């Protein structure tokens, strides 16, 4: 006998995609995530396509995954999707060192980040 499944945390008109352990600092990732927050899904994909930031490719993959989840798993209309939430969290930090002169060492931190994208279907009244 297994545990009962956990209830769905998102609303019925929402879909989510999570990108974990991305090798970039959360501060840099949040700059890209801020550009798509609150925008229509198609507009957000276009902005990420032509962004010069390296991490924009991975954010675009996560956004496309959220859109696909909305379409295939939750039967939402793709044309009415909006990026409701694009949150960035801190992941683990790899600590390395670099040898310096006179027997000393300097610390290097290599941070990781998590990205959560939630897309929401707008009501027909909001479209107009």
C-alpha positions in Angstrom: 0.0 0.0 0.0 1.5 3.3 -1.0 0.9 6.9 0.1 -1.9 8.8 -1.6 -0.6 11.1 -4.3 0.0 14.7 -3.3 -2.6 17.2 -4.6 -1.6 19.4 -7.5 -0.1 22.7 -6.2 -0.8 24.8 -9.3 -4.3 25.9 -10.4 -6.2 24.2 -13.1 -5.2 26.9 -15.6 -1.5 26.7 -14.9 1.5 24.6 -15.9 5.0 24.5 -14.6 8.5 23.6 -15.7 11.6 23.4 -13.4 15.2 23.7 -14.5 17.5 22.6 -11.7 21.3 22.9 -11.1 22.0 25.4 -13.9 25.7 26.4 -13.9 25.3 30.2 -13.5 24.9 32.5 -10.6 21.3 33.2 -9.6 21.9 36.9 -10.0 22.7 36.6 -13.7 19.9 34.1 -14.3 17.4 36.5 -12.6 18.3 39.2 -15.1 17.1 37.0 -18.0 14.1 35.7 -16.0 13.0 39.3 -15.3 12.8 40.0 -19.0 10.0 37.4 -19.6 7.9 37.8 -16.4 4.3 38.8 -17.1 4.7 38.6 -20.9 2.8 36.5 -23.3 4.4 33.1 -24.0 5.0 33.7 -27.7 6.6 37.2 -27.0 8.8 35.7 -24.3 10.1 33.0 -26.6 10.9 35.6 -29.2 12.8 37.7 -26.7 14.8 34.7 -25.5 15.6 33.7 -29.1 17.3 37.0 -29.8 18.9 37.6 -26.4 22.6 37.9 -26.3 22.9 36.3 -22.9 24.3 32.8 -22.8 21.8 31.5 -20.4 18.9 32.6 -22.5 19.1 29.3 -24.5 18.4 27.3 -21.3 15.7 29.6 -20.1 14.0 29.2 -23.6 14.2 25.4 -23.3 12.5 25.6 -19.9 9.8 28.0 -21.2 9.1 25.7 -24.2 8.8 22.8 -21.7 6.3 24.7 -19.6 4.3 25.5 -22.8 4.4 21.9 -23.9 3.3 20.8 -20.4 0.4 23.2 -20.6 -0.7 21.9 -24.0 -0.2 18.2 -23.6 -0.7 17.5 -19.9 -3.3 20.1 -19.0 -5.1 20.8 -22.3 -4.6 24.6 -22.2 -4.7 26.9 -25.2 -1.2 27.8 -26.2 -2.2 31.2 -27.8 -3.5 32.5 -24.5 -0.6 31.5 -22.2 1.2 34.1 -20.1 4.4 33.7 -18.1 2.8 34.1 -14.7 6.0 33.4 -12.7 9.7 33.0 -13.4 11.5 32.5 -10.1 15.1 31.9 -9.5 16.6 30.1 -6.5 20.0 29.4 -5.2 21.5 26.0 -5.8 24.7 24.4 -4.5 28.1 26.2 -4.7 31.2 24.3 -5.8 34.2 25.6 -4.0 37.6 25.5 -5.7 40.9 27.1 -5.1 43.5 28.8 -7.2 47.1 28.8 -6.2 48.7 32.2 -5.7 52.2 33.4 -5.1 54.2 32.7 -1.9 52.3 29.5 -1.1 48.9 31.1 -0.7 45.5 30.2 -2.1 42.5 32.1 -3.3 39.0 30.8 -3.2 36.8 30.4 -6.2 33.1 29.8 -5.9 31.1 28.3 -8.8 27.4 28.8 -8.0 24.4 26.9 -9.4 20.9 28.1 -9.7 17.3 26.7 -10.0 14.7 28.2 -12.3 10.9 27.7 -12.0 8.6 28.9 -14.8 4.8 28.9 -14.4 2.6 29.7 -17.4 -1.1 30.5 -16.9 -3.9 30.6 -19.4 -5.7 33.9 -19.5 -9.5 34.1 -19.5 -11.2 35.2 -22.7 -12.4 38.4 -21.1 -8.8 39.4 -20.4 -7.8 38.8 -24.0 -9.8 41.8 -25.2 
